[in-house]
Amino acid sequence: MARNYRQEYDRYQGTSAQKKRRAGRNAARRKMIASGQASVGDGKDVAHKDNNPLNNKSKNIKMEAKKSNRSFKRTKTARRA
């Protein structure tokens, strides 16, 4: 069975809540680039310490390797500091 990307977008990625979260992640990345902590194409992710992409305060975001940022188990509690 092939993956239905149109349906996936309509049901999840296209919802207003997910669009706001994606915009928050993009804003955090732009903020890190502007501050000089990240560069375009560096292969790293911007990690939100409290796991909330809408909270882009300087104390809540940090640069992290893609592997470590995407490998921890997601929970409702705050993640490692």
C-alpha positions in Angstrom: 0.0 0.0 0.0 1.4 3.4 -1.0 1.5 6.3 1.4 -1.2 8.9 0.8 0.6 12.2 1.3 -2.4 14.3 0.4 -4.5 12.6 3.1 -1.7 12.9 5.6 -1.4 16.7 5.0 -5.2 17.2 5.2 -5.6 15.3 8.4 -2.5 16.3 10.3 0.1 18.7 8.7 -2.5 21.0 7.3 -4.4 21.7 10.5 -4.1 25.2 12.0 -2.4 23.9 15.2 0.3 22.1 13.3 0.9 25.1 11.0 1.4 27.3 14.1 3.9 24.7 15.6 5.8 24.6 12.3 5.9 28.4 12.2 7.3 28.4 15.8 10.1 25.9 14.9 11.0 28.0 11.8 11.0 31.2 13.9 13.3 29.6 16.4 15.8 28.6 13.7 15.8 32.1 12.2 16.4 33.5 15.7 19.4 31.2 16.2 20.8 32.2 12.8 20.4 35.9 13.5 22.2 35.5 16.9 25.1 33.6 15.2 24.6 30.3 17.0 23.5 28.5 13.8 24.3 28.7 10.2 22.4 27.7 7.1 23.2 24.0 6.2 25.0 23.2 9.5 23.1 19.9 9.9 21.9 20.7 13.4 18.5 21.2 14.9 17.2 23.9 17.3 16.0 22.1 20.4 13.2 23.4 22.6 14.1 22.5 26.2 10.4 22.4 27.3 9.4 20.6 24.1 7.1 23.5 23.2 7.9 24.9 19.7 5.8 28.1 20.4 8.1 29.1 23.3 11.1 30.7 21.6 12.6 32.5 24.5 16.4 32.5 24.4 16.7 30.4 27.6 14.4 27.7 26.1 16.2 27.0 22.8 19.6 25.5 22.1 21.5 24.0 19.2 21.7 20.2 19.2 22.8 17.4 16.8 19.9 16.1 14.7 20.4 12.6 16.1 20.1 13.6 19.8 17.3 16.0 19.2 15.1 13.5 17.4 15.9 10.4 19.4 14.6 11.1 22.9 11.2 9.7 23.9 8.5 12.4 23.8 6.6 12.9 27.0 4.3 15.6 28.4 6.9 16.4 31.1 9.8 18.8 30.4 12.8 17.1 28.8 16.4 17.1 29.9 17.9 20.6 30.5 
